[in-house]
Structures are given as C-alpha cells and as structure tokens.
Amino acid sequence: MKRDKMSNEFKVDEKGLTTDGYHVLPRRSVGAMYIGNVIILAIMSAIVYVVYAYSSQYYEVPGTYNVLMMIAYALIAAYLALGPLVYYARYRYRIDGDRIDIRKGILVISHTVVPIERVHQLEVARGPINNLFRLADVTITTAGGIASIQYLEIPVAEDIADSLNAFINDVMRKRE
C-alpha cells in the first residue's frame, strides 16, 4: 500500500495537479535551475583553481589534500548536476482558501505553511535567468518570515499575487 502511495505521489494530471491537489512547476524551470547551477559551478571552479594555484605555488601541498579537494569538488558538481531534476520532481505548492502550502527540497524536504491572513506583502520578481525562461518568483512576507513560490510562469505568478492581494484586502475590510 505504501509503495502505491509513493508511486502516485509524483503523478500529474492534465491540469498540472498532483493526486493530492498540489501544483507542479513548468518543465522549463529545470533549465533555469541548470543555468543557475552552471554559474555557481563556474564560480566554484574559479575559486578552486585560484586556491589550488596559490597553495601549490607557495606551499608543498600533500597529495591527500589534492585528492580530498577533487573528491569534494566532484561531489558538489554531481549535486549541482542532479539537484535540479530532484528539486523539480519534489517541488509542490497549493493555495487553499486559508493557507499557502509549499513543499520543496533536494536532500532535506521542507514543508512551509503560510496562513493567508498573516500575509503582509507580496512581490513578483524576475531575475535575468528567470526572464530568459519566462518565469517569476512570488515572495510572500509575513510577520514571522518569508516564503517563496519559485519558478512559476509569469502569468501564473501575477495571478497568484493578484488573487492573494484581493483576498488580503477583503480580510482587512471585514476587520474594519
């Protein structure tokens, strides 16, 4: 029984919803994640090269150190290569009448629940990589912290922000 539940966990219907009503990310979000990871890998490679070149020029670096550094570099590179696929497969969000529910993660899966009535500010942001893939992030600020729904199609992100803003305004009018 548990195996059936796990196999159905990642199934998506024609509306883009999982069996338990969560929305999934658009497929092109994986490309945006990979571009970001390539940039991180390039920066990390430059740092590793500079550290290695400097340390080997001025210090006698033991072979064990070099091997450990290359193993760590390979593990991080593998994480950056496989991470977007796992993140994409596990990322889910749902907006109900009273809360925003976000599930995401690669090694550690986080489950964030934000009561809609606690939302103070909404922001739709598109960085250069997200713009390239026509994606946006919705950042939700509450008194307790910040939550973000990432890698959404731009119209979806705008609709989410508009509908949450309208809901919050209605709640505020009812309190007056």
N, C-alpha and C positions, 0 to 999 in steps of 0.2 A: 504494500500500500504506500509506504513512504517513497519507494522508487517511482511510482506513478506520479506522486505529487511533485517530485523533483523534476521528472521529465516534462511535466506540464508547466513548470514554473516559468520557462522561457518561451513558451509558445505565444504567438501574437496573432490576433485575428485581422480581418481586412480593414478594420477601423484603426489599427495600430494600438490596440489594447491587449493586455495580458488577460489570462483567465480570471484574475482577481481584480481587474479594473484599473490597472496601472497603465500609464502612457509610457512608451519607449522612445528613445532618441531616433532621429532620422539617420539613415545609414551613412550619409556623408559626414556625420560628426566624427566618425573614425578617422577620416582624412585630416580633419582639423587637429585631432589629438596627435596623429602621427607627425604633422608638421611641427607642432609644439615640442614634441619629444625629439625630433631631429635637431631643433635649435638647442635644446638642453644638452643633447649628446655632443653637438659641435662645441659648445662652451666647455663642457666637461672634458672633452678631448684636448682642447687647447690648454686647459689648466693642468691636466695630467702631463702633457708634453712639456710645458714650462717647468713644472716641478721636477720631472724626471731629468730634463736637460740641465737644470740648475744643480740639482743634487748630485748628478753623476759627474759634473764638471768640477765641483768643489769638494766633494766628499767621496769616499770609497763606499759605494752602496753595495751591501751584500746581496747575493743572488736571490736569497729567500725574500728579501724586501721587494725585489722586482717581480718575482713570481706572485707574491701576495697582492701587489698592486695590479697586476694584469688580471688576476682572478676576480678581484673586486670590480675592476673596470668591465670585465666580461659579464659579470652578474648584473651590474647596473644596466649595461647595454641590452641584455636579454629582457630585463624588467621593462625597459623603455620600448622594446620591440613588441612584447606580448601584452603589455599593460592596456593599450587602447582597445584591443579586442575583448579583454576580460571586463574592462570598465563599461564598454558599450553593452555587453551582454547582461551585466548586473544592474545597470542604471534604470531606475523606475521612478516615476512621480505620479501623484494623484492629487487632485484638488477637489475636496468634497465641500459640502455646504458650510462646514465649520472649521476645516483644517487643511493644511498643505502637508503632504506626506512625501518625503524624498528618501529613496534607498539607493546607495551607491557605494562603490569601493572596489579595490583590487585584492589586496591581502586582508584588509580589515573592512568589513561592510558596515557602513553607518546607516542608521535609520533616524531621520530628522522629522519631527512632527512640529509644525508651527500652527498654533490656533490663529485663525484669520482675524479674529477681533483684536489680537495683540500686535498686528502689523502696523508699523509707524510710517515706513517709507518703502517705495518700490522704485527700482531702477532697471532699465533695459540697457544693456551695454553690448557693444560690438567692437571687439578689437580687430586689428588688421587680419589676423588669421581667420577669425570667425567671419569677418566681412567677405573674405575670399570664398568661403564656403556658404555664404548667405545664412549665417547662424547668429544667434544672440543669446545672452545670458540674462536671466531675471534675478536680481538680487533683492532679497526681502529682509528688511531691517525691523527688528523688534527691540523692546527694552532689554530682552535677555540675550540678544546676539544677532547674528546674521546668518541667513540661509540663502542658498543659491540653486536655481534650476538652470543647469548649463546645457549648452549645445542645442538650443531649440531653433526651429525655423523662425525667421524674423516675424512673419505674421502671427504665428502661434505665441511667441514671446509678447508681442504687442497686445494680443487678445487677452492673455493671462494678466498682464499688468492692468489693462483697462477694466477687466471684469473684477479683479481684486480691489482696484481703486473704487469702483462703483459700489461694491459690497461694503467696503470700509466707510464710505460716505453715508450709505444708508444706515449703518450701525450708529454712526456719530449723530445723525439727525434724530434717530429714535431715542437717544440718550438725552437730548436737549429738552 
